[in-house]
Amino acid sequence: LVMPGIGPIVADGPLAAGLAEAVGHVAGGVARTLERAGLDRIEADSWESKIKSGAVLVGAHAGTGQVAETRHILTTAGAGQVATVDWPD
């Protein structure tokens, strides 16, 4: 997913759907989607700023038993920051 004015984002599951919906919306679309995903507003705004500055957001939908392994895979692959949230139903 490439968001105009934001940049490239790789996501899966509900986060992908939320970010796809944010494409074309007013500024703050990514941050508001991340906030709905469970990040607090300050952290969500920080992520959006990083993405606008060239960082790549990778979102992975993992089951409860896969969170630690997913976090390990991302950090081993070079992720600079990993956030874990419980997507609301």
N, C-alpha and C positions, 0 to 999 in steps of 0.2 A: 504494500500500500504506500503510495507516495502522496503526501498531502501538500498541495500548493502552499508555498510560504512557510512550510514546516520542514518537510524532507521525508526521507524513507523511514518506514515503520514496518517491522515484521511482527505479526501477532496471530494468535490462534484463539479459537473459541469465542466466548462472549466479549472479550476485549476487542477482538477483531471487528465484531459486529458494531460495537459502540464507537470505535474509531472510524470505521467506514461511514457511519452516520454523521460523524463530526466533519467529514470532508466537505468543504464548501460553506461551512457555517462561519459565523463571525469569529474573531480572535478569541482564544480561550476554549475552543472546541476540544482540543486534546486534554487540557488541564481539567475541564469539567467532566470528560469521560473518565479520566483517571480518578477523579474525586468520587464519581459514582461507583468506581471499581473498589473503593475503600481507602484510598490515600487521603490524608488530610489536605486541606486546601493549599497550604504553604508548600508541602512536598509535591503536590500535583503541579503547581505553578513552576516549581524548580525543574521538574522533569520537562515540561513544555519548553522552558527557556533553554535547557540543554539540547533538546532536539532541534530547536531553531538554530542553535549554534553549531550543528553538525553531528551531534550524537545520534546514534541509532537506537530506537526503542525496540526491544524484542519481547514480545508477550507470549507466554506459554500457558496453556490451560492444563493444569495437572491435578490429578486426583489427590485426595488427602495423603495417601501412602506414597505419593511420588514427589512431594514437595522438596524434601531434603535432597533427593537424587537430582531433581531438576535444578535446584540451586547450585549443587556441586558441579553439574555439567556446564552451567552458564559461567560460573566463576573460573572453572578450569579452562574454558574456551576464551577467557580474557574479559569477561564482563567487569566493568569498573564499579558498578553498583547494581544490586539486586533488591527488589522490593517484593514482598509477598503479601497478598491480600486475599480475603475471602469474598468472591464475587457475590453480591446480593442476588437473591432469587427474584 
